[in-house]
Amino acid sequence: MANFSFIDLFAGIGGFRLALQSVGGTCIGFSEIAPDAINTYCKNFKEDESANFGDITKLKTLPDHDFMTAGVPCQSWSIAGKNLGFDDDRGQLWNDTLYLLNKVRPKAFIFENVKGLADPRNAEALKYILNRIKEAGYYAQVNVLNAYDYGVPQTRVRIYIVGFKDKKYFEKFTLAPATPGCVQLSDVLDGCNATECRQSNDNNARWSLSCNEKGFNDYFLFNDLRNGNTTIHSWDIQETTEREKSICYLLLKNRRKDKYGKLDGNPLSLLHFQELDPSVSREDLENLVEKGILKRVSYLYEICEQRNDLSEDATWVMSQAKNGIINFDTLKSSKELKKRKLNAQDILSTLETIGIVKCTEERYDFKNTKISTGLAGINRIFLPTCKIYPTLVASDTNDYITTENINADNIEDFRASFMKNVYRTGNYRRITKQEACRIQGFPADYLLPPTRARWMKLIGNSVAVPVIKMLVKAIVNTGVFDGQEKVVVKNRNSHQSSYLSLFDRYEENHIAESGMVCEDIELS
């Protein structure tokens, strides 16, 4: 075991700390501002609140330490965000982190972020960060790793920047070999026979979800925008005629063709449908609208009146017209629209209501067009034979699991068995708190708040512990901390609250997001 001190920046609930302590590290302080995370961190590590340095943007320095870790908030680089990078103020937290790195100058560091930071669109931002690290006198390596390769059944691709102050240790740094599939979904699920459901590792699922030995997907996708042998559509789960099904497939197969628009998926007009199948009538389409499978979409708008008293955003929308016509898909794909954080449909509807524009072309699209939302509250249902679960996120997802094992010789029977034994019987559920902990590499009994929204936010924002442990071991193996004496932490005098009682006391109510919760709680 190595002896080294570390400071845990953007500490969350302690994923970094679990990993570093497991190989001999001693935490001499952490920085976190989210009350639930602070409470969780302190309770699990029996830590005093005085160990929290608080808001990193207000820190001028830190105590001397050997190792710095930071899971810098990722919203500025996340694919789920607006991809504005340093245009987003939250991206400036990198500057605060790099300032402290240069100020205190630990021997080594790990900075973690979402994979979006390594994407070409953020190349300049990553270059800036690496240049700042170099200017501080550090040697750094960028690693894009999938947690699935290092001991969890989860596809969680993240960027890890590992750095050393001394070049000789940097040159000795080597990642451990990947071991994909060493832990699979059945290994972490309660109520299923892990041995019976476990697959061989012949089908490598490092960067995607998995299929079984017969080539059938180990999950079912509930979606109207995709098609596949294990895709369940709206017309599969509610009563529809063969005629209605054929019209739905007509839209599904043609909506991504360039001739119908610039978006990844485009609505089709009645004329478009009739070009594909002359027998399609408006009544056919309206019946599917009534069933909630299709929806009407206002597509082209003609400007009826120019006015000077419109809001800035409405004026900008009006300025996007060409030859007096506003094309909805052109407007929706605009980067400026994202920057302004506008809802194009809402603005156009308002302008139509007051007579500024009028719709001149109406089209039809699937009602459920958000892929991650799925259908009837279900995005995917994963079978216990699946090797891998999708990335856990703070906002939770509409993903479910079943412990029912399905066996079939052909895809038709496989699909029919799923519908009969899983979907129709409601034999599926969300992952539990304990299972979520295992999927992130935390102990199943890790103390978390009682309500799902709160614990899912905390665990979804955390790091996958086994990946951090692998990286820390690789750093320790360079010898950078060799010969150091055991770290002794000075006693902290501040009162330590009973954080678990906070979980119990607040129950279903959210703790306020600003400021730490402080209550005088009698210790037992």
MIGU-159024 format. One record per residue (C-alpha): residue number from 1; x, y, z. Coordinates in nm, 3 decimals. Layout:
% MIGU-159024
NUM | X | Y | Z
...
% end
This chain:
% MIGU-159024
1 | 0.000 | 0.000 | 0.000
2 | 0.124 | 0.346 | -0.090
3 | 0.125 | 0.643 | 0.145
4 | 0.002 | 0.969 | -0.003
5 | -0.230 | 1.256 | 0.077
6 | -0.501 | 1.376 | -0.157
7 | -0.764 | 1.646 | -0.195
8 | -1.096 | 1.566 | -0.357
9 | -1.232 | 1.858 | -0.566
10 | -1.592 | 1.846 | -0.695
11 | -1.610 | 1.549 | -0.464
12 | -1.974 | 1.447 | -0.520
13 | -2.052 | 1.147 | -0.301
14 | -1.695 | 1.020 | -0.282
15 | -1.626 | 0.793 | -0.578
16 | -1.270 | 0.923 | -0.610
17 | -1.214 | 0.890 | -0.237
18 | -1.327 | 0.527 | -0.228
19 | -1.075 | 0.443 | -0.500
20 | -0.783 | 0.640 | -0.355
21 | -0.833 | 0.516 | 0.000
22 | -0.838 | 0.157 | -0.123
23 | -0.475 | 0.186 | -0.234
24 | -0.344 | 0.376 | 0.067
25 | -0.441 | 0.739 | 0.007
26 | -0.544 | 0.967 | 0.293
27 | -0.794 | 1.244 | 0.228
28 | -0.701 | 1.576 | 0.389
29 | -1.002 | 1.764 | 0.257
30 | -1.266 | 1.789 | -0.011
31 | -1.460 | 2.054 | -0.201
32 | -1.833 | 2.026 | -0.270
33 | -2.128 | 2.267 | -0.266
34 | -2.435 | 2.044 | -0.325
35 | -2.603 | 1.981 | 0.014
36 | -2.717 | 1.625 | -0.060
37 | -2.371 | 1.532 | -0.185
38 | -2.204 | 1.686 | 0.121
39 | -2.438 | 1.503 | 0.356
40 | -2.382 | 1.173 | 0.175
41 | -2.004 | 1.216 | 0.160
42 | -1.969 | 1.302 | 0.529
43 | -2.193 | 1.020 | 0.648
44 | -2.025 | 0.746 | 0.445
45 | -1.672 | 0.852 | 0.537
46 | -1.760 | 0.958 | 0.894
47 | -1.616 | 1.291 | 0.793
48 | -1.653 | 1.624 | 0.964
49 | -1.807 | 1.910 | 0.771
50 | -1.497 | 2.120 | 0.848
51 | -1.309 | 1.900 | 0.597
52 | -1.513 | 2.063 | 0.320
53 | -1.329 | 2.355 | 0.161
54 | -1.655 | 2.465 | 0.001
55 | -1.698 | 2.659 | -0.322
56 | -1.391 | 2.617 | -0.543
57 | -1.448 | 2.955 | -0.707
58 | -1.376 | 3.121 | -0.370
59 | -1.059 | 2.926 | -0.290
60 | -0.726 | 3.106 | -0.313
61 | -0.514 | 2.806 | -0.215
62 | -0.528 | 2.457 | -0.063
63 | -0.318 | 2.268 | 0.193
64 | -0.012 | 2.093 | 0.053
65 | -0.096 | 1.745 | -0.075
66 | 0.043 | 1.474 | -0.304
67 | -0.251 | 1.397 | -0.530
68 | -0.535 | 1.614 | -0.664
69 | -0.857 | 1.472 | -0.805
70 | -1.138 | 1.665 | -0.973
71 | -1.457 | 1.555 | -1.143
72 | -1.509 | 1.896 | -1.302
73 | -1.883 | 1.956 | -1.371
74 | -1.953 | 1.838 | -1.721
75 | -2.258 | 2.029 | -1.847
76 | -2.056 | 2.252 | -2.077
77 | -1.921 | 1.956 | -2.272
78 | -2.200 | 1.705 | -2.242
79 | -2.380 | 1.580 | -2.553
80 | -2.700 | 1.623 | -2.353
81 | -2.627 | 1.995 | -2.311
82 | -2.606 | 2.278 | -2.563
83 | -2.238 | 2.208 | -2.647
84 | -2.140 | 2.571 | -2.589
85 | -1.808 | 2.494 | -2.419
86 | -1.645 | 2.801 | -2.270
87 | -1.941 | 3.008 | -2.390
88 | -2.111 | 2.849 | -2.090
89 | -1.999 | 3.001 | -1.759
90 | -1.985 | 2.656 | -1.602
91 | -1.690 | 2.578 | -1.827
92 | -1.491 | 2.838 | -1.635
93 | -1.467 | 2.596 | -1.341
94 | -1.179 | 2.444 | -1.534
95 | -0.989 | 2.770 | -1.485
96 | -1.047 | 2.753 | -1.109
97 | -0.924 | 2.393 | -1.101
98 | -0.611 | 2.469 | -1.304
99 | -0.538 | 2.775 | -1.090
100 | -0.533 | 2.559 | -0.776
101 | -0.322 | 2.294 | -0.950
102 | -0.060 | 2.555 | -1.032
103 | -0.084 | 2.713 | -0.687
104 | -0.039 | 2.397 | -0.477
105 | 0.153 | 2.180 | -0.725
106 | 0.077 | 1.821 | -0.611
107 | 0.286 | 1.535 | -0.746
108 | 0.002 | 1.389 | -0.957
109 | -0.359 | 1.448 | -1.053
110 | -0.664 | 1.297 | -1.224
111 | -0.926 | 1.519 | -1.386
112 | -1.245 | 1.350 | -1.511
113 | -1.504 | 1.479 | -1.756
114 | -1.760 | 1.359 | -2.010
115 | -1.638 | 1.224 | -2.341
116 | -1.779 | 1.532 | -2.520
117 | -1.470 | 1.726 | -2.412
118 | -1.265 | 1.495 | -2.637
119 | -1.493 | 1.540 | -2.939
120 | -1.366 | 1.737 | -3.241
121 | -1.616 | 2.017 | -3.178
122 | -1.444 | 2.085 | -2.845
123 | -1.087 | 2.043 | -2.973
124 | -0.993 | 2.404 | -2.896
125 | -1.127 | 2.379 | -2.542
126 | -0.930 | 2.059 | -2.470
127 | -0.621 | 2.213 | -2.627
128 | -0.661 | 2.515 | -2.400
129 | -0.687 | 2.295 | -2.090
130 | -0.382 | 2.088 | -2.188
131 | -0.180 | 2.404 | -2.263
132 | -0.266 | 2.542 | -1.920
133 | -0.154 | 2.214 | -1.761
134 | 0.173 | 2.230 | -1.957
135 | 0.228 | 2.593 | -1.855
136 | 0.195 | 2.484 | -1.494
137 | 0.489 | 2.249 | -1.550
138 | 0.298 | 1.921 | -1.571
139 | 0.312 | 1.630 | -1.811
140 | -0.035 | 1.499 | -1.894
141 | -0.201 | 1.219 | -2.086
142 | -0.560 | 1.214 | -2.212
143 | -0.740 | 0.880 | -2.177
144 | -1.089 | 0.810 | -2.313
145 | -1.208 | 0.500 | -2.130
146 | -1.526 | 0.296 | -2.103
147 | -1.610 | 0.184 | -1.749
148 | -1.732 | -0.146 | -1.897
149 | -1.369 | -0.236 | -1.961
150 | -1.271 | -0.202 | -1.597
151 | -1.516 | -0.382 | -1.374
152 | -1.871 | -0.253 | -1.408
153 | -2.161 | -0.364 | -1.633
154 | -2.217 | -0.014 | -1.766
155 | -2.124 | 0.166 | -2.084
156 | -1.983 | 0.486 | -1.937
157 | -1.729 | 0.656 | -2.161
158 | -1.539 | 0.938 | -1.994
159 | -1.224 | 1.139 | -2.046
160 | -0.954 | 1.113 | -1.779
161 | -0.661 | 1.353 | -1.786
162 | -0.375 | 1.207 | -1.580
163 | -0.075 | 1.426 | -1.501
164 | 0.258 | 1.425 | -1.318
165 | 0.485 | 1.704 | -1.204
166 | 0.794 | 1.490 | -1.268
167 | 0.852 | 1.368 | -1.623
168 | 1.021 | 1.042 | -1.516
169 | 0.701 | 0.921 | -1.347
170 | 0.488 | 1.032 | -1.639
171 | 0.700 | 0.817 | -1.870
172 | 0.641 | 0.514 | -1.646
173 | 0.264 | 0.554 | -1.642
174 | 0.087 | 0.261 | -1.815
175 | -0.281 | 0.171 | -1.812
176 | -0.386 | -0.174 | -1.698
177 | -0.524 | -0.396 | -1.978
178 | -0.898 | -0.381 | -2.035
179 | -1.109 | -0.672 | -1.912
180 | -1.451 | -0.614 | -2.072
181 | -1.736 | -0.825 | -1.944
182 | -1.569 | -0.932 | -1.620
183 | -1.881 | -0.801 | -1.444
184 | -2.215 | -0.837 | -1.625
185 | -2.568 | -0.713 | -1.557
186 | -2.685 | -1.040 | -1.401
187 | -2.399 | -1.013 | -1.149
188 | -2.545 | -0.697 | -0.996
189 | -2.919 | -0.769 | -1.018
190 | -3.112 | -0.899 | -0.721
191 | -3.356 | -1.181 | -0.784
192 | -3.196 | -1.352 | -1.083
193 | -2.969 | -1.650 | -1.130
194 | -2.642 | -1.485 | -1.231
195 | -2.480 | -1.812 | -1.335
196 | -2.770 | -1.908 | -1.561
197 | -2.785 | -1.564 | -1.724
198 | -2.413 | -1.502 | -1.765
199 | -2.279 | -1.489 | -2.120
200 | -1.938 | -1.574 | -2.259
201 | -1.718 | -1.283 | -2.357
202 | -1.706 | -1.381 | -2.724
203 | -1.943 | -1.096 | -2.814
204 | -1.749 | -0.785 | -2.717
205 | -1.983 | -0.500 | -2.617
206 | -1.727 | -0.238 | -2.521
207 | -1.889 | 0.055 | -2.700
208 | -2.247 | -0.060 | -2.741
209 | -2.520 | -0.268 | -2.587
210 | -2.503 | -0.644 | -2.620
211 | -2.665 | -0.936 | -2.797
212 | -2.685 | -1.300 | -2.698
213 | -2.512 | -1.598 | -2.857
214 | -2.793 | -1.632 | -3.113
215 | -2.750 | -1.273 | -3.226
216 | -3.070 | -1.143 | -3.063
217 | -3.049 | -0.814 | -2.875
218 | -3.051 | -0.852 | -2.498
219 | -3.286 | -0.557 | -2.465
220 | -3.608 | -0.431 | -2.623
221 | -3.631 | -0.074 | -2.747
222 | -3.965 | 0.107 | -2.725
223 | -3.948 | 0.358 | -3.006
224 | -4.136 | 0.471 | -3.316
225 | -3.833 | 0.625 | -3.490
226 | -3.620 | 0.313 | -3.520
227 | -3.686 | -0.035 | -3.650
228 | -3.535 | -0.369 | -3.560
229 | -3.616 | -0.719 | -3.448
230 | -3.637 | -0.613 | -3.082
231 | -3.797 | -0.271 | -3.139
232 | -4.147 | -0.226 | -2.999
233 | -4.361 | 0.041 | -3.167
234 | -4.677 | 0.224 | -3.064
235 | -4.872 | 0.014 | -3.312
236 | -4.743 | -0.302 | -3.140
237 | -4.868 | -0.210 | -2.794
238 | -5.211 | -0.075 | -2.886
239 | -5.485 | -0.198 | -3.116
240 | -5.423 | -0.104 | -3.478
241 | -5.529 | -0.247 | -3.812
242 | -5.287 | -0.392 | -4.067
243 | -5.368 | -0.089 | -4.284
244 | -5.266 | 0.149 | -4.006
245 | -4.949 | -0.048 | -3.940
246 | -4.850 | -0.024 | -4.309
247 | -4.894 | 0.356 | -4.303
248 | -4.678 | 0.381 | -3.991
249 | -4.404 | 0.178 | -4.159
250 | -4.434 | 0.399 | -4.466
251 | -4.349 | 0.703 | -4.254
252 | -4.079 | 0.519 | -4.062
253 | -3.897 | 0.406 | -4.377
254 | -3.909 | 0.744 | -4.555
255 | -3.887 | 1.020 | -4.294
256 | -3.505 | 1.030 | -4.297
257 | -3.476 | 1.082 | -4.673
258 | -3.321 | 1.412 | -4.776
259 | -3.597 | 1.486 | -5.025
260 | -3.840 | 1.548 | -4.737
261 | -3.628 | 1.795 | -4.540
262 | -3.299 | 1.879 | -4.371
263 | -3.362 | 1.721 | -4.032
264 | -3.255 | 1.372 | -3.928
265 | -3.623 | 1.281 | -3.937
266 | -3.882 | 1.479 | -4.131
267 | -4.262 | 1.487 | -4.116
268 | -4.446 | 1.401 | -4.440
269 | -4.741 | 1.579 | -4.595
270 | -5.052 | 1.402 | -4.730
271 | -4.911 | 1.459 | -5.080
272 | -4.586 | 1.285 | -4.980
273 | -4.778 | 0.986 | -4.845
274 | -4.984 | 0.964 | -5.163
275 | -4.667 | 0.975 | -5.376
276 | -4.553 | 0.667 | -5.185
277 | -4.895 | 0.500 | -5.172
278 | -5.183 | 0.662 | -5.368
279 | -5.442 | 0.488 | -5.151
280 | -5.349 | 0.680 | -4.835
281 | -5.621 | 0.930 | -4.741
282 | -5.633 | 1.217 | -4.494
283 | -5.886 | 1.014 | -4.297
284 | -5.627 | 0.736 | -4.257
285 | -5.377 | 0.984 | -4.117
286 | -5.632 | 1.153 | -3.891
287 | -5.733 | 0.815 | -3.746
288 | -5.370 | 0.762 | -3.642
289 | -5.363 | 1.112 | -3.493
290 | -5.673 | 1.027 | -3.291
291 | -5.504 | 0.711 | -3.162
292 | -5.208 | 0.917 | -3.046
293 | -4.959 | 0.753 | -3.283
294 | -4.922 | 1.044 | -3.528
295 | -4.942 | 1.419 | -3.478
296 | -4.996 | 1.715 | -3.708
297 | -4.695 | 1.941 | -3.762
298 | -4.712 | 2.297 | -3.895
299 | -4.422 | 2.302 | -4.138
300 | -4.423 | 2.612 | -4.360
301 | -4.535 | 2.956 | -4.246
302 | -4.612 | 3.257 | -4.462
303 | -4.546 | 3.603 | -4.318
304 | -4.870 | 3.803 | -4.326
305 | -4.760 | 4.121 | -4.152
306 | -4.437 | 4.295 | -4.050
307 | -4.441 | 4.469 | -3.711
308 | -4.187 | 4.663 | -3.508
309 | -4.329 | 4.589 | -3.163
310 | -4.229 | 4.221 | -3.147
311 | -3.988 | 4.080 | -2.890
312 | -3.622 | 4.039 | -2.982
313 | -3.661 | 3.662 | -3.012
314 | -3.976 | 3.686 | -3.226
315 | -3.803 | 3.942 | -3.449
316 | -3.511 | 3.703 | -3.492
317 | -3.747 | 3.418 | -3.589
318 | -3.914 | 3.645 | -3.846
319 | -3.571 | 3.732 | -3.987
320 | -3.515 | 3.367 | -4.078
321 | -3.780 | 3.382 | -4.352
322 | -3.679 | 3.337 | -4.715
323 | -3.905 | 3.487 | -4.978
324 | -4.161 | 3.550 | -4.707
325 | -4.169 | 3.182 | -4.593
326 | -4.039 | 3.040 | -4.266
327 | -3.933 | 2.676 | -4.296
328 | -3.970 | 2.500 | -3.961
329 | -3.693 | 2.243 | -4.010
330 | -3.443 | 2.510 | -4.120
331 | -3.531 | 2.711 | -3.813
332 | -3.513 | 2.413 | -3.579
333 | -3.166 | 2.310 | -3.700
334 | -3.021 | 2.658 | -3.641
335 | -2.733 | 2.679 | -3.391
336 | -2.845 | 3.031 | -3.304
337 | -3.179 | 2.890 | -3.193
338 | -2.995 | 2.667 | -2.944
339 | -2.784 | 2.957 | -2.821
340 | -3.094 | 3.164 | -2.762
341 | -3.259 | 2.864 | -2.591
342 | -3.579 | 2.916 | -2.786
343 | -3.869 | 2.686 | -2.858
344 | -3.934 | 2.752 | -3.227
345 | -4.279 | 2.592 | -3.227
346 | -4.399 | 2.802 | -2.933
347 | -4.288 | 3.129 | -3.094
348 | -4.440 | 3.041 | -3.432
349 | -4.767 | 2.939 | -3.266
350 | -4.781 | 3.272 | -3.083
351 | -4.712 | 3.464 | -3.404
352 | -4.984 | 3.264 | -3.577
353 | -5.234 | 3.340 | -3.299
354 | -5.186 | 3.716 | -3.338
355 | -5.202 | 3.696 | -3.718
356 | -4.837 | 3.773 | -3.796
357 | -4.785 | 3.440 | -3.978
358 | -5.009 | 3.163 | -4.107
359 | -4.938 | 2.796 | -4.172
360 | -4.937 | 2.708 | -4.541
361 | -4.823 | 2.344 | -4.517
362 | -4.916 | 2.086 | -4.257
363 | -4.740 | 1.752 | -4.225
364 | -4.766 | 1.437 | -4.016
365 | -4.504 | 1.289 | -3.787
366 | -4.492 | 1.034 | -3.508
367 | -4.623 | 1.176 | -3.184
368 | -4.339 | 1.023 | -2.985
369 | -4.024 | 1.174 | -3.138
370 | -3.797 | 1.189 | -2.832
371 | -3.587 | 0.875 | -2.855
372 | -3.485 | 0.876 | -2.487
373 | -3.847 | 0.909 | -2.370
374 | -3.961 | 0.591 | -2.539
375 | -4.327 | 0.486 | -2.537
376 | -4.575 | 0.471 | -2.250
377 | -4.296 | 0.569 | -2.012
378 | -4.059 | 0.293 | -2.127
379 | -3.740 | 0.350 | -2.324
380 | -3.576 | 0.008 | -2.299
381 | -3.625 | -0.312 | -2.105
382 | -3.303 | -0.506 | -2.046
383 | -3.292 | -0.882 | -2.009
384 | -3.075 | -1.034 | -1.733
385 | -2.854 | -1.192 | -2.001
386 | -2.741 | -0.844 | -2.110
387 | -2.374 | -0.780 | -2.046
388 | -2.407 | -0.411 | -2.013
389 | -2.644 | -0.139 | -1.890
390 | -2.661 | 0.214 | -2.034
391 | -2.489 | 0.510 | -1.870
392 | -2.643 | 0.606 | -1.537
393 | -2.741 | 0.974 | -1.546
394 | -2.849 | 1.221 | -1.280
395 | -3.193 | 1.273 | -1.431
396 | -3.268 | 0.899 | -1.436
397 | -3.402 | 0.735 | -1.752
398 | -3.702 | 0.536 | -1.867
399 | -3.492 | 0.219 | -1.873
400 | -3.612 | -0.095 | -1.698
401 | -3.482 | -0.444 | -1.628
402 | -3.647 | -0.783 | -1.607
403 | -3.516 | -1.089 | -1.427
404 | -3.713 | -1.314 | -1.664
405 | -3.476 | -1.514 | -1.881
406 | -3.606 | -1.563 | -2.239
407 | -3.500 | -1.852 | -2.459
408 | -3.610 | -1.897 | -2.820
409 | -3.468 | -2.044 | -3.139
410 | -3.589 | -1.769 | -3.372
411 | -3.649 | -1.397 | -3.342
412 | -4.027 | -1.424 | -3.387
413 | -4.059 | -1.654 | -3.085
414 | -3.806 | -1.446 | -2.891
415 | -4.013 | -1.133 | -2.948
416 | -4.342 | -1.309 | -2.877
417 | -4.206 | -1.451 | -2.551
418 | -4.098 | -1.106 | -2.441
419 | -4.438 | -0.952 | -2.513
420 | -4.621 | -1.236 | -2.334
421 | -4.395 | -1.303 | -2.036
422 | -4.245 | -0.959 | -1.971
423 | -4.434 | -0.667 | -2.121
424 | -4.797 | -0.780 | -2.106
425 | -4.754 | -0.917 | -1.752
426 | -4.566 | -0.611 | -1.625
427 | -4.273 | -0.831 | -1.531
428 | -4.018 | -0.548 | -1.538
429 | -3.896 | -0.279 | -1.299
430 | -3.646 | 0.001 | -1.253
431 | -3.307 | -0.074 | -1.104
432 | -3.295 | -0.037 | -0.726
433 | -3.068 | 0.189 | -0.523
434 | -2.846 | -0.109 | -0.436
435 | -2.822 | -0.217 | -0.800
436 | -2.737 | 0.139 | -0.911
437 | -2.454 | 0.144 | -0.657
438 | -2.314 | -0.183 | -0.791
439 | -2.343 | -0.059 | -1.151
440 | -2.118 | 0.235 | -1.055
441 | -1.881 | 0.016 | -0.854
442 | -1.996 | 0.142 | -0.513
443 | -2.078 | -0.093 | -0.224
444 | -2.444 | -0.195 | -0.238
445 | -2.495 | -0.065 | 0.116
446 | -2.354 | 0.281 | 0.044
447 | -2.565 | 0.533 | 0.238
448 | -2.781 | 0.747 | 0.009
449 | -3.097 | 0.959 | 0.053
450 | -3.427 | 0.768 | 0.057
451 | -3.603 | 0.915 | -0.247
452 | -3.523 | 0.793 | -0.596
453 | -3.481 | 1.140 | -0.753
454 | -3.220 | 1.234 | -0.493
455 | -3.014 | 0.916 | -0.488
456 | -3.028 | 0.879 | -0.866
457 | -2.897 | 1.234 | -0.910
458 | -2.606 | 1.162 | -0.676
459 | -2.510 | 0.822 | -0.816
460 | -2.562 | 0.937 | -1.177
461 | -2.325 | 1.231 | -1.126
462 | -2.057 | 1.014 | -0.969
463 | -1.759 | 0.837 | -1.121
464 | -1.731 | 0.462 | -1.178
465 | -1.510 | 0.363 | -0.886
466 | -1.323 | 0.069 | -1.051
467 | -1.198 | 0.293 | -1.334
468 | -1.055 | 0.544 | -1.086
469 | -0.899 | 0.262 | -0.884
470 | -0.730 | 0.126 | -1.197
471 | -0.591 | 0.471 | -1.281
472 | -0.471 | 0.535 | -0.926
473 | -0.296 | 0.197 | -0.912
474 | -0.123 | 0.281 | -1.241
475 | -0.009 | 0.613 | -1.094
476 | 0.113 | 0.448 | -0.772
477 | 0.301 | 0.186 | -0.977
478 | 0.518 | 0.459 | -1.128
479 | 0.682 | 0.500 | -0.787
480 | 0.578 | 0.864 | -0.754
481 | 0.485 | 0.814 | -0.387
482 | 0.755 | 0.563 | -0.293
483 | 0.925 | 0.612 | 0.043
484 | 0.664 | 0.845 | 0.186
485 | 0.562 | 0.812 | 0.549
486 | 0.205 | 0.747 | 0.658
487 | -0.009 | 1.058 | 0.636
488 | -0.147 | 1.188 | 0.965
489 | -0.455 | 1.409 | 0.952
490 | -0.491 | 1.666 | 1.227
491 | -0.801 | 1.639 | 1.441
492 | -1.091 | 1.849 | 1.326
493 | -1.270 | 2.031 | 1.605
494 | -1.596 | 2.116 | 1.430
495 | -1.918 | 1.939 | 1.532
496 | -2.004 | 1.641 | 1.311
497 | -2.378 | 1.615 | 1.234
498 | -2.567 | 1.289 | 1.200
499 | -2.619 | 1.308 | 0.826
500 | -2.816 | 0.987 | 0.799
501 | -3.082 | 1.134 | 1.027
502 | -3.110 | 1.417 | 0.776
503 | -3.204 | 1.158 | 0.512
504 | -3.469 | 1.013 | 0.741
505 | -3.606 | 1.347 | 0.854
506 | -3.645 | 1.500 | 0.507
507 | -3.797 | 1.183 | 0.358
508 | -3.977 | 1.281 | 0.034
509 | -3.882 | 1.651 | 0.051
510 | -3.584 | 1.785 | -0.140
511 | -3.307 | 1.955 | 0.054
512 | -3.258 | 2.309 | -0.079
513 | -2.999 | 2.326 | -0.353
514 | -2.826 | 2.636 | -0.215
515 | -2.636 | 2.632 | 0.111
516 | -2.556 | 2.339 | 0.333
517 | -2.823 | 2.202 | 0.561
518 | -2.722 | 2.271 | 0.919
519 | -2.927 | 2.142 | 1.210
520 | -2.843 | 2.076 | 1.573
521 | -2.886 | 1.702 | 1.592
522 | -2.812 | 1.516 | 1.908
523 | -2.560 | 1.240 | 1.853
524 | -2.639 | 0.900 | 1.995
% end
